[in-house]
Amino acid sequence: MSIMQNSPLFIEPSSFHAERVINFYPGPGALPLPVLKRVHAELFNFNGTGMSVMELSHRSEEIQDIIDDSVERIKRLMGLSNQFEVIFMQGGSSLQFLMLPMNFSHPGDEIDYVDTGYWANKAIQAAQSLDRELKIIASSSDRNHTYIPDLTKIYQDAHPQAKFLHICSNNTVVGTQFHNFPKLPIPIAVDMTSDFMSKVIDTDNLSFIYAHAQKNIGIAGATIILIRKEMLNKMTDNLPEFLDYRTHIKRKSNYHTPPCFSIYITWHILRWIEEELGGITQLENINNDKANLLYDFLDSTPFFHCSIDKDFRSKMNIVFTLPNENLEKQFIQETTEAGMIGIAGHRTKGGCRVSIYNGVTKDAVKTLIEFMDKFAKQHKCKDSI
Ligand SMILES: Cc1ncc(COP(=O)(O)O)c(C=O)c1O
């Protein structure tokens, strides 16, 4: 049924929570309920302005304060030294696939990529459209992207010619994750779209990070970019003003109309992490518990199978299969009917995928596991009759 037919224009606020489902979508995905409640409370009158944030001028003090405070909170939560610039942009991670090579390499320069599956490949394809010398220095395609290649030996023998190395830290589609970043003799740029702000990370070895917010830290529209300041000395000149990172740094992410509402949601999530949870370590503990619960369950039953190497399993996107495709279809249909949404695997891959970003609670994961357990028992019994 069309969403327009289904949704009345005015809804009583009291009915909001009861109607909510458990959301395991891979992104845009679940937002923390306390954040939604806060946004709801502020929707008609943000901070005494008599307007919602959606109606405020981007040149107003309030919007610039939200941007500046968000930047400060990101720096504080991530324990970033003053060595990084932090900016917000639009255009999602797909724009960063292009801007990164455009800003940090010239036509003809070598740039290195690691192929760890779907999104890593999208970044490679985008860079191929520019006039650069692309090298794929490692790939996990030999084993269907079920692991993360070891990068430590790659540059041992030769000093790299490339301007930077690009990796995708969490592979949303295939379900693998870099759990740490090696020290390499080359600037490392990371697509962190699906695990940014989900755990403590050591940024010492990283030069550039980008993440569209819609998985762990907001909604679509706001892309967060971290640039190590020393990289600013290595930038290409004569770029169009809009596509030059320095423009957005100089103008404090307000060079043109920024995605004010999206940044505002990110700001509230940052406040939730800092003020309600107590920081990124506490958040990481919750995220680890959720992932461990689900992987421990998957490993405890032969009915469900996760083919990702244990050392590289994603704590954000957990992929698994059932004994056959019919059972997978039935499982996805029944979880949906039970109010658990978004479990189908990526269209290129099939199977199941459960995305457990920051907004997904531990209780939601426990509810899913109970359902999975019952489903496995029912179907094992049927199979053995
Ligand atoms: C790891 C990763 N990188 C990049 C993207 C693309 O992001 P966008 O839609 O913002 O261009 C996605 C989207 O899911 C992703 O998961």
PDBQT file of the ligand as one rigid body, heavy atoms in Angstrom, charges set to zero:
ROOT
HETATM    1  C1  LIG A 401      30.714   1.588   3.588  1.00  0.00    +0.000 C 
HETATM    2  C2  LIG A 401      29.876   2.465   2.716  1.00  0.00    +0.000 A 
HETATM    3  N1  LIG A 401      30.491   3.382   1.951  1.00  0.00    +0.000 NA
HETATM    4  C3  LIG A 401      29.782   4.199   1.154  1.00  0.00    +0.000 A 
HETATM    5  C4  LIG A 401      28.414   4.119   1.075  1.00  0.00    +0.000 A 
HETATM    6  C5  LIG A 401      27.673   5.039   0.145  1.00  0.00    +0.000 C 
HETATM    7  O1  LIG A 401      27.169   6.066   0.854  1.00  0.00    +0.000 OA
HETATM    8  P1  LIG A 401      26.264   7.209   0.180  1.00  0.00    +0.000 P 
HETATM    9  O2  LIG A 401      24.953   6.598  -0.084  1.00  0.00    +0.000 OA
HETATM   10  O3  LIG A 401      26.262   8.214   1.239  1.00  0.00    +0.000 OA
HETATM   11  O4  LIG A 401      26.950   7.694  -1.023  1.00  0.00    +0.000 OA
HETATM   12  C6  LIG A 401      27.733   3.186   1.864  1.00  0.00    +0.000 A 
HETATM   13  C7  LIG A 401      26.263   3.097   1.825  1.00  0.00    +0.000 C 
HETATM   14  O5  LIG A 401      25.645   2.225   2.365  1.00  0.00    +0.000 OA
HETATM   15  C8  LIG A 401      28.490   2.342   2.699  1.00  0.00    +0.000 A 
HETATM   16  O6  LIG A 401      27.897   1.429   3.469  1.00  0.00    +0.000 OA
ENDROOT
TORSDOF 0
